[in-house]
Amino acid sequence: MSVVAGVTGALGLDARGTMAARAYPVRETADAIATRFGATPAQAGEIERTVERLAGAIAADMAARADGRTLDRIDDALVGSDAPASADAVIAFLERAAEHIETAGR
């Protein structure tokens, strides 16, 4: 769960799904990911979009569901996934994680 807590913290969300004390760091997080994977400018934009989607899915889940299981849903979205090795793999990974969280519990 420490990885999951790190993900929500890195996206600027606290345990209730609200913004943490610092500004919503989506661009900062996306830039760090893009730099780490040597993304092209187009890929960097796509990474930012998918990080925004994932952060929105997490925040919406926390706000809409009072079951306290958002961190479990994030964990489920990440389990079994290999570590991405390229910018395109990161984009696909983030898309799958966001989709899993958006559709969990429906």
PyMOL commands that set and color helices and strands:
alter all, ss='L'
color gray80, all
select helices_A, chain A and resi 2-10+26-36+41-64+70-78+87-103
alter helices_A, ss='H'
color red, helices_A
deselect
rebuild
show_as cartoon
